[in-house]
Amino acid sequence: MKISLRDITIDYDNLRAIDDLSLEFHEGEIHALVGENGAGKSSLMSVLYGLNLNYSGKILFNDKEIFWSSPKDAIQHGIGMVHQHFMLIDELSVLENIILGYELDDALGFINFAKIQTEIKALLKLYDINMNLSELVTNLSVAQKQMVEIIKLLYRNAKVLILDEPTAVLTPNETEIFFKTLRNFRLEKKIIILITHKIDEVMSISDHVSILRNGKLINSSKLKQTTKKKIEEQIVGKKLPKLNVRRVIIEEQKILEVNSLRLSTRFSHSQPIDLFIKQGEILGIAGVSGNGQNELIESILGVRKVLSGSIEYLQEDITHKSTRYRRIKGISFIPQDRRKDGLAIKSKVWENVITINLSDQKFSIGPFVKKKSIKNYANQLINEYSIKVDNLNSSVLTMSGGNMQKLVVARELSNNFPLIIIENPTWGIDVGSIAFIHQKILDIKAKGAAILLVSNELDEIEVLADSAVVMYEGNISKRITKDIKFRENIASKMLSGVHFTENING
């Protein structure tokens, strides 16, 4: 089996997203598609999956031209796609989500759940996938939800799997389990198209790699014919700059101090949490997603009420203050979910650059906003952070996921607040933008900001943090100092499975 895209061109108003691009995908092959945010990867796959019908060029299936009128046509030809943001209904079970829209009725028009369940269990056994079909999706981890999306494709007899940033929020262990599944798909002669920003993963699992930049195909070759360094340079069009890690003196002043904090979590045995961050310090919080990091951040921001204990910011007790009060007082927040918590995605780009500082006289007079000033400020951020957007009046929905993330980062770091809380700042970001955002974080730290960095990426914590703690089942480890075994010590606590009983002040 072979799928060919020939001379594909896509225009969005005045923007050429894909420029006369041709690619081929072969069975039994994992084909990595890499490039900067906005390079055209998702746009190209939207053509193959039938989401975008406004293009010129051809789609060939085994050298025969085919036409889609919707994704349903693509699905019927065995092409499936797992999007970066999952399309699942939390209130339904795994089984119900898998069959939704593809129910098989019996002679009387009823859904034969017993027969369907038997078929799906056979699929799970074939590909060595462990999944409880009766579990509600809302109770699943991110990795399990992603696997539900993939099982949906298998149930629909997908021969081509398009995976958009599939490991963006997976831990290293979850990623390895996922890769094992992909290798099984490869043995079954499926075509796997992997859209990713993680070059180490490209080198680890792919057979073929294609690099896009500004809508053009820069290179397409067998993995063994290229190198990691060459791929990185082809993605950004130049050598990656080295981070400027300036030596910063961490001041004694504690910007944030959490004392004996008890949270409402699903972990019955969790201990009170104690932590602090000083001026000019980056404290990393590592751990497998779902171990209490989100509850802790929500408590510090005032979104979640605490059971007991205190939160002090700049020596003021803010335990019972509102989220708005905390933000106005100077707490920046870069959330993990940019679409849900970071942006008003249906609003215009310029409207999203002003949040807490809307009351600033530069941007408003009483109830009236100064659109010109806000738009000038938006243009400044867009230029400084190299954010790709059609125009300031475009809806945020028209931006790529990576550029959405850069918009949130630009807005929050540009406030120059004393405390910045960051969750997975480079999720879904290309290799060039990762280096850029990391440098911006280090620069803001050099100005004296205290930064609480929650990240699933050990590399990120190793590069940025001055010290780190690990969260496991609602408990927090003793502070891990940055030394020659920094990464090793973090990893061992993440994977040890022991309950932490000490606090970081110990």
C-alpha positions as CSV (number, residue, x, y, z in Angstrom):
1,M,0.0,0.0,0.0
2,K,1.2,3.5,-0.9
3,I,-0.3,6.9,-0.4
4,S,1.0,9.9,-2.5
5,L,0.3,13.6,-2.1
6,R,1.2,15.3,-5.4
7,D,1.7,19.1,-5.9
8,I,-0.5,20.1,-2.9
9,T,-1.0,23.8,-2.4
10,I,-3.2,25.5,0.3
11,D,-3.9,29.2,0.6
12,Y,-5.6,30.9,3.5
13,D,-6.5,34.3,2.3
14,N,-3.1,36.0,1.7
15,L,-1.2,33.2,3.5
16,R,0.2,30.2,1.5
17,A,0.2,27.4,4.1
18,I,1.4,24.7,1.7
19,D,3.4,25.4,-1.5
20,D,3.4,22.8,-4.2
21,L,4.4,20.0,-1.9
22,S,4.7,16.3,-2.8
23,L,5.2,13.3,-0.4
24,E,4.8,9.5,-0.3
25,F,3.9,7.2,2.6
26,H,4.5,3.4,2.5
27,E,3.1,0.5,4.4
28,G,5.1,-0.9,7.3
29,E,6.8,2.4,7.8
30,I,6.7,5.0,10.5
31,H,7.1,8.3,8.7
32,A,7.9,11.4,10.9
33,L,6.7,14.8,9.8
34,V,8.6,17.6,11.5
35,G,8.9,21.3,11.2
36,E,8.4,24.6,13.1
37,N,5.0,25.6,14.4
38,G,3.0,26.9,11.4
39,A,5.3,25.0,8.9
40,G,2.3,23.3,7.4
41,K,2.3,19.8,9.0
42,S,-1.2,19.8,10.3
43,S,-2.5,21.6,7.2
44,L,-1.0,18.9,4.9
45,M,-2.6,16.1,7.0
46,S,-5.9,17.9,7.0
47,V,-6.0,17.4,3.2
48,L,-5.1,13.7,3.6
49,Y,-7.8,13.2,6.3
50,G,-10.5,15.1,4.3
51,L,-10.8,18.0,6.8
52,N,-9.6,20.5,4.2
53,L,-11.1,20.4,0.7
54,N,-9.8,23.8,-0.4
55,Y,-6.6,22.8,-2.0
56,S,-5.0,22.1,-5.4
57,G,-3.1,18.9,-6.2
58,K,-3.9,15.2,-6.0
59,I,-4.2,12.4,-3.5
60,L,-3.2,9.0,-4.9
61,F,-4.1,5.7,-3.2
62,N,-1.8,3.0,-4.8
63,D,-1.3,5.4,-7.8
64,K,-5.1,5.8,-8.3
65,E,-6.4,9.3,-7.7
66,I,-9.1,9.6,-5.0
67,F,-11.3,12.4,-3.8
68,W,-12.8,13.2,-0.4
69,S,-16.0,15.1,0.4
70,S,-15.4,14.8,4.2
71,P,-13.3,12.9,6.8
72,K,-15.9,10.1,6.5
73,D,-14.7,9.3,3.0
74,A,-11.1,9.1,4.3
75,I,-12.1,6.9,7.2
76,Q,-13.9,4.5,4.8
77,H,-10.6,4.2,2.8
78,G,-8.8,3.3,6.0
79,I,-7.3,6.6,7.0
80,G,-7.6,7.7,10.6
81,M,-6.3,10.6,12.6
82,V,-5.6,11.2,16.3
83,H,-5.6,14.9,17.0
84,Q,-3.5,16.8,19.4
85,H,-6.6,17.6,21.4
86,F,-8.6,14.5,21.9
87,M,-12.2,14.0,20.6
88,L,-13.6,12.0,23.5
89,I,-16.7,12.4,25.7
90,D,-15.7,12.1,29.3
91,E,-19.1,11.0,30.6
92,L,-19.1,7.9,28.4
93,S,-17.3,4.6,28.9
94,V,-14.2,3.6,26.8
95,L,-16.4,1.1,24.9
96,E,-19.1,3.8,24.1
97,N,-16.4,6.2,22.9
98,I,-14.9,3.7,20.6
99,I,-18.1,2.8,18.9
100,L,-19.7,6.2,18.9
101,G,-20.7,7.1,15.3
102,Y,-19.7,3.6,14.1
103,E,-22.3,1.4,15.8
104,L,-23.0,-1.9,14.3
105,D,-26.7,-2.8,14.6
106,D,-28.2,-6.3,14.6
107,A,-31.2,-7.4,12.4
108,L,-33.7,-5.6,14.7
109,G,-31.7,-2.4,14.8
110,F,-30.2,-2.8,18.3
111,I,-26.5,-2.4,19.1
112,N,-25.0,-5.8,19.9
113,F,-22.7,-4.7,22.7
114,A,-21.6,-8.3,23.5
115,K,-20.4,-8.9,19.9
116,I,-18.7,-5.5,19.7
117,Q,-16.9,-6.0,23.0
118,T,-15.6,-9.4,21.8
119,E,-14.3,-7.8,18.6
120,I,-12.6,-5.0,20.4
121,K,-11.0,-7.3,23.0
122,A,-9.6,-9.3,20.1
123,L,-8.0,-6.1,18.8
124,L,-6.5,-5.3,22.2
125,K,-5.0,-8.8,22.4
126,L,-3.6,-8.6,18.9
127,Y,-1.8,-5.3,19.6
128,D,-1.0,-6.1,23.3
129,I,-3.0,-3.2,24.6
130,N,-4.3,-3.2,28.2
131,M,-7.6,-1.3,28.5
132,N,-10.7,-1.6,30.7
133,L,-13.6,-1.1,28.2
134,S,-16.2,-0.3,31.0
135,E,-14.1,2.5,32.6
136,L,-15.4,6.1,32.2
137,V,-13.1,8.2,30.0
138,T,-13.1,10.9,32.7
139,N,-11.2,8.6,35.0
140,L,-8.4,7.8,32.5
141,S,-4.9,9.3,32.3
142,V,-3.8,11.3,29.3
143,A,-1.9,8.2,28.0
144,Q,-5.0,6.0,28.3
145,K,-7.2,8.6,26.6
146,Q,-4.8,8.7,23.7
147,M,-4.9,4.9,23.4
148,V,-8.7,5.1,23.3
149,E,-8.4,7.4,20.3
150,I,-6.1,4.8,18.6
151,I,-8.4,1.9,19.4
152,K,-11.2,3.9,17.7
153,L,-9.1,3.9,14.5
154,L,-8.4,0.2,14.7
155,Y,-12.0,-0.6,15.3
156,R,-12.7,1.3,12.0
157,N,-10.1,-0.8,10.2
158,A,-7.7,2.1,9.8
159,K,-4.7,1.2,7.6
160,V,-3.2,4.6,7.9
161,L,-2.7,6.2,11.3
162,I,-2.0,10.0,11.4
163,L,-0.8,10.9,15.0
164,D,-0.5,14.6,15.8
165,E,2.0,15.2,18.7
166,P,1.1,11.9,20.3
167,T,3.7,12.0,23.1
168,A,3.4,15.7,24.0
169,V,2.1,15.0,27.5
170,L,3.3,11.5,28.1
171,T,6.0,10.5,30.6
172,P,9.1,8.7,29.3
173,N,7.7,5.4,30.5
174,E,4.3,6.0,28.9
175,T,6.1,7.0,25.7
176,E,8.0,3.8,25.6
177,I,4.9,1.7,26.0
178,F,3.2,3.8,23.3
179,F,6.2,3.2,20.9
180,K,5.9,-0.6,21.5
181,T,2.3,-0.3,20.3
182,L,3.5,1.6,17.2
183,R,6.1,-1.0,16.4
184,N,3.3,-3.6,16.5
185,F,1.3,-1.5,14.0
186,R,4.3,-1.4,11.8
187,L,4.6,-5.2,11.8
188,E,0.9,-5.3,10.7
189,K,2.0,-3.3,7.6
190,K,0.1,-0.1,8.6
191,I,1.3,3.4,7.5
192,I,2.0,5.5,10.6
193,I,2.5,9.3,10.1
194,L,4.0,10.8,13.2
195,I,3.7,14.6,13.5
196,T,6.1,15.5,16.3
197,H,8.5,18.2,17.6
198,K,10.7,15.7,19.5
199,I,13.7,15.0,17.5
200,D,15.0,12.3,19.9
201,E,11.8,10.4,19.3
202,V,12.2,10.7,15.6
203,M,15.6,9.2,15.8
204,S,14.3,6.5,18.1
205,I,11.3,5.1,16.2
206,S,10.9,6.5,12.7
207,D,12.0,4.9,9.4
208,H,11.6,8.0,7.3
209,V,11.6,11.7,8.1
210,S,10.3,14.7,6.2
211,I,11.0,18.3,7.1
212,L,8.7,21.2,6.3
213,R,9.5,24.8,6.6
214,N,7.1,27.7,5.6
215,G,4.9,25.3,3.7
216,K,7.7,23.9,1.6
217,L,9.3,20.4,1.7
218,I,12.9,21.0,2.8
219,N,14.0,17.3,2.8
220,S,12.5,13.8,2.8
221,S,14.8,10.8,3.4
222,K,15.3,7.5,5.2
223,L,16.3,8.1,8.8
224,K,19.6,6.3,8.3
225,Q,20.5,8.9,5.7
226,T,20.4,11.9,8.0
227,T,21.4,12.9,11.6
228,K,19.8,14.7,14.5
229,K,21.9,17.8,14.0
230,K,21.0,18.0,10.3
231,I,17.3,17.6,11.1
232,E,17.4,20.4,13.7
233,E,19.2,22.7,11.3
234,Q,16.8,21.9,8.5
235,I,13.8,22.6,10.7
236,V,14.9,26.1,11.7
237,G,17.1,26.9,8.7
238,K,20.2,27.6,10.7
239,K,22.2,26.3,13.6
240,L,20.4,26.3,17.0
241,P,21.8,29.0,19.4
242,K,23.2,27.9,22.7
243,L,21.4,28.9,25.8
244,N,22.9,31.9,27.6
245,V,22.7,30.6,31.2
246,R,23.8,33.7,33.1
247,R,25.0,33.2,36.7
248,V,22.3,34.6,38.9
249,I,22.6,35.2,42.6
250,I,19.5,33.7,44.3
251,E,18.3,36.3,46.9
252,E,17.3,35.3,50.4
253,Q,13.8,36.9,50.0
254,K,11.1,34.2,49.7
255,I,8.7,35.3,47.0
256,L,6.3,32.3,47.6
257,E,6.1,30.2,50.7
258,V,3.6,27.3,51.2
259,N,3.3,26.0,54.7
260,S,1.7,22.8,55.9
261,L,-0.7,22.9,53.0
262,R,-3.4,20.2,52.9
263,L,-5.3,19.7,49.6
264,S,-8.4,17.9,48.7
265,T,-7.1,15.2,46.3
266,R,-7.9,11.5,45.5
267,F,-4.9,10.5,47.5
268,S,-5.9,9.6,51.1
269,H,-2.4,9.3,52.5
270,S,-0.9,12.5,51.2
271,Q,1.1,14.6,53.7
272,P,1.0,18.4,54.2
273,I,3.0,20.3,51.5
274,D,5.8,22.7,52.3
275,L,7.8,24.6,49.7
276,F,9.3,28.0,48.9
277,I,10.8,29.8,46.0
278,K,13.3,32.6,46.4
279,Q,13.9,35.7,44.2
280,G,15.9,34.8,41.1
281,E,15.2,31.0,41.5
282,I,13.6,28.4,39.3
283,L,12.1,25.5,41.3
284,G,11.1,22.5,39.2
285,I,8.3,20.2,40.0
286,A,8.7,16.8,38.3
287,G,6.5,13.7,38.4
288,V,4.1,11.6,36.4
289,S,1.1,13.7,35.4
290,G,-1.8,13.3,37.8
291,N,0.1,13.0,41.0
292,G,-1.2,16.2,42.6
293,Q,0.7,18.9,40.6
294,N,-2.5,20.4,39.2
295,E,-4.2,20.6,42.6
296,L,-1.2,22.3,44.0
297,I,-1.0,24.9,41.3
298,E,-4.8,25.5,41.5
299,S,-4.4,26.1,45.2
300,I,-1.6,28.6,44.8
301,L,-3.6,30.5,42.2
302,G,-6.8,30.5,44.3
303,V,-8.8,28.3,42.0
304,R,-9.0,25.5,44.6
305,K,-9.8,25.9,48.3
306,V,-7.2,24.5,50.7
307,L,-8.2,22.3,53.7
308,S,-5.6,23.8,56.0
309,G,-2.2,25.5,55.9
310,S,-1.2,28.8,54.4
311,I,0.1,30.4,51.2
312,E,2.3,33.5,51.5
313,Y,3.2,35.7,48.5
314,L,5.7,38.6,49.1
315,Q,5.1,38.0,52.9
316,E,1.4,38.5,52.6
317,D,-1.0,35.7,53.5
318,I,-3.1,35.1,50.3
319,T,-4.6,31.8,51.4
320,H,-8.1,33.0,51.1
321,K,-7.7,35.7,48.5
322,S,-9.4,35.5,45.1
323,T,-7.6,34.4,41.9
324,R,-8.1,37.9,40.5
325,Y,-6.5,39.5,43.6
326,R,-3.5,37.2,43.3
327,R,-3.1,37.9,39.6
328,I,-3.3,41.7,40.1
329,K,-0.7,41.5,42.9
330,G,1.7,40.0,40.4
331,I,1.4,36.3,39.8
332,S,1.8,35.2,36.1
333,F,0.5,31.9,35.0
334,I,1.3,29.8,31.9
335,P,-1.2,26.9,32.0
336,Q,-0.7,23.4,30.5
337,D,-3.9,23.6,28.5
338,R,-3.6,26.8,26.4
339,R,-7.0,26.3,24.7
340,K,-9.0,25.7,27.9
341,D,-7.2,27.9,30.4
342,G,-4.8,30.2,28.5
343,L,-6.7,31.8,25.8
344,A,-10.2,32.9,24.7
345,I,-9.8,30.9,21.5
346,K,-12.9,32.4,19.7
347,S,-11.7,36.0,20.4
348,K,-9.2,37.9,18.3
349,V,-5.5,37.8,18.7
350,W,-5.2,41.4,19.9
351,E,-7.9,40.8,22.5
352,N,-5.9,37.9,24.0
353,V,-2.7,39.9,24.8
354,I,-4.4,41.9,27.6
355,T,-5.7,40.2,30.7
356,I,-4.6,41.4,34.1
357,N,-3.1,44.7,32.9
358,L,-6.3,45.8,31.0
359,S,-6.8,48.4,33.7
360,D,-3.4,49.9,32.9
361,Q,-3.9,53.5,31.7
362,K,-1.9,52.6,28.6
363,F,-4.6,50.3,27.5
364,S,-7.9,51.8,28.9
365,I,-9.7,54.8,30.2
366,G,-12.4,53.8,32.6
367,P,-14.6,51.3,30.8
368,F,-13.2,52.2,27.3
369,V,-10.2,50.3,25.9
370,K,-7.5,51.9,23.7
371,K,-7.6,49.5,20.8
372,K,-4.7,51.2,19.0
373,S,-2.4,50.9,22.0
374,I,-3.4,47.3,22.6
375,K,-2.8,46.4,19.0
376,N,0.6,48.1,19.0
377,Y,1.5,46.1,22.1
378,A,0.2,42.9,20.4
379,N,2.4,43.6,17.4
380,Q,5.4,44.1,19.7
381,L,4.9,40.7,21.3
382,I,4.3,39.0,18.0
383,N,7.6,40.3,16.6
384,E,9.6,39.6,19.8
385,Y,8.4,36.0,20.1
386,S,8.2,35.3,16.3
387,I,4.5,34.3,16.5
388,K,3.0,33.4,13.2
389,V,-0.5,34.8,12.7
390,D,-2.5,36.0,9.7
391,N,-3.4,39.3,11.3
392,L,-4.3,40.8,14.7
393,N,-8.1,40.6,14.0
394,S,-7.9,36.9,13.2
395,S,-9.5,34.5,15.7
396,V,-7.0,32.6,17.9
397,L,-8.6,29.4,16.5
398,T,-6.9,30.1,13.2
399,M,-3.4,29.8,14.8
400,S,-1.4,26.6,15.1
401,G,-1.2,25.0,18.6
402,G,2.5,26.0,18.9
403,N,1.8,29.6,18.1
404,M,-1.1,29.7,20.6
405,Q,1.4,28.5,23.2
406,K,3.9,31.2,22.2
407,L,1.2,33.8,22.5
408,V,0.4,32.8,26.1
409,V,4.1,32.7,27.0
410,A,4.7,36.1,25.4
411,R,1.8,37.6,27.3
412,E,2.7,36.2,30.7
413,L,6.5,36.7,30.6
414,S,6.1,40.3,29.4
415,N,4.3,41.3,32.6
416,N,7.6,41.1,34.5
417,F,5.8,39.9,37.6
418,P,7.7,38.7,40.7
419,L,6.3,35.2,40.5
420,I,5.7,33.1,37.4
421,I,3.9,29.7,37.6
422,I,4.6,27.6,34.5
423,E,3.1,24.3,33.4
424,N,4.8,22.5,30.5
425,P,5.7,25.7,28.6
426,T,7.0,23.9,25.5
427,W,4.2,21.4,25.0
428,G,3.7,21.0,21.2
429,I,6.5,23.5,20.5
430,D,9.1,23.0,17.8
431,V,12.8,22.6,18.5
432,G,13.7,26.2,17.5
433,S,10.9,27.7,19.6
434,I,11.8,25.5,22.6
435,A,15.3,27.1,22.7
436,F,13.8,30.5,22.3
437,I,11.2,30.1,25.1
438,H,13.8,28.5,27.4
439,Q,16.1,31.6,26.9
440,K,13.2,33.9,27.7
441,I,12.5,32.0,30.9
442,L,16.2,32.3,31.9
443,D,16.2,36.0,31.0
444,I,13.2,36.7,33.2
445,K,14.8,34.7,36.0
446,A,18.0,36.9,35.6
447,K,15.8,39.9,36.2
448,G,14.9,38.5,39.6
449,A,11.7,36.6,39.0
450,A,10.8,33.5,41.1
451,I,9.6,30.7,38.8
452,L,7.7,27.6,39.7
453,L,8.2,25.2,36.8
454,V,5.9,22.1,36.4
455,S,7.1,20.0,33.6
456,N,6.8,16.4,32.3
457,E,10.0,16.9,30.4
458,L,13.1,15.9,32.5
459,D,15.3,17.6,29.9
460,E,13.4,20.9,30.5
461,I,13.8,20.7,34.3
462,E,17.5,19.7,34.0
463,V,18.2,22.7,31.7
464,L,16.2,25.4,33.6
465,A,15.8,24.5,37.2
466,D,18.1,25.5,40.1
467,S,16.6,22.7,42.2
468,A,13.6,20.4,42.0
469,V,11.1,18.4,43.9
470,V,9.1,15.3,42.8
471,M,5.4,14.8,43.4
472,Y,4.0,11.3,43.9
473,E,0.5,10.5,44.9
474,G,0.0,14.0,46.4
475,N,3.2,13.9,48.4
476,I,6.2,16.1,47.7
477,S,9.9,14.9,48.0
478,K,12.8,16.6,49.7
479,R,14.4,19.3,47.5
480,I,16.9,17.9,45.0
481,T,19.9,20.2,44.5
482,K,21.5,20.7,41.1
483,D,24.6,18.6,40.9
484,I,26.1,16.0,38.7
485,K,23.4,13.5,39.5
486,F,20.5,16.0,39.3
487,R,18.6,14.2,36.5
488,E,19.3,10.7,37.9
489,N,18.0,11.7,41.3
490,I,14.8,13.2,39.9
491,A,14.2,10.1,37.7
492,S,14.7,7.7,40.5
493,K,12.1,9.4,42.7
494,M,9.6,9.7,39.8
495,L,9.8,5.9,39.1
496,S,10.5,4.5,42.6
497,G,6.9,4.1,43.6
498,V,7.6,5.0,47.2
499,H,5.5,7.3,49.3
500,F,7.2,10.5,50.3
501,T,7.0,11.5,53.9
502,E,9.6,14.3,54.1
503,N,9.0,17.9,53.1
504,I,11.5,20.1,51.1
505,N,12.4,22.2,54.2
506,G,13.8,19.1,55.9
